[in-house]
Amino acid sequence: MWPGIEVASAGLDPAADDPVTPELLQSADLIFVMEKVHRKKLSAKFGAHLKRQRVICLDIPDDYEYMEPALIELLKKRVAPHL
């Protein structure tokens, strides 16, 4: 989607297919969350691993299905200004 930018997706829920890990966080420069509650949960659980990364809340309700076209368009619009 954006040349030269490597992305990964992970979830905060213990049942997530790809859960957030300290290693994943430490390899990130920017971390995007959809809702403010996600930022709070991330900081509470992984605060010690968030030293240099910027955590950006996109203010997108977590109501979309995976890869839903409307979500993809909204993500493109909200993420682009931060890159």
Number of C-alpha atoms within 10 A of each C-alpha: 7 9 5 6 7 8 10 9 11 14 15 15 12 9 8 10 10 13 13 19 13 13 9 13 19 13 9 16 11 14 16 18 19 17 15 15 12 17 17 13 13 19 14 10 12 14 12 9 16 17 9 11 14 12 16 16 17 16 13 15 10 11 8 12 9 8 9 9 11 10 17 13 11 12 15 12 11 16 13 9 7 8 7
